Amino acid sequence: LLSSDEMLRETITMCLKKKGFDTITTFNAEEALELLEHFPYSFRVLITDNLMDKMNGIELIKEIKKRGYEFKKFVITSSMIGFELEIQKLKEIDERLTTLLKPFKPEELYRSIE
């Protein structure tokens, strides 16, 4: 789970733990990539905010794919409109990508990672 918004990270973590998911959280893409480097087979789902410092969620997913890491599902959360075209291009390349528009309900989060 990757978001620069601490409250969002805590809320999503709480929701996922209620459903039995183990979560690892980080606040930036660089740390997420470092975790992947050290634990490449430990993650099944990536939930990332799109708007972050240095590297946004779309760029992060592209970098993860470039490095060959495998995920069951990619979820991008966003509160801003404007990334639709880039997200659509990514979805055409990888059908595992799902988007969640903030604010979202826990049920929407659960459906996005099924």
Protein Blocks (a to p, Z undefined) as FASTA:
>chain_A
ZZfblklmmmmmmmmmmnopacdddfbfklmmmmmmmmmmlpfbdcddfbdghiafklmm
mmmmmnopacfbdcdddfbehilmmmmmmmmmmmkbccddddddfklmmmmmZZ
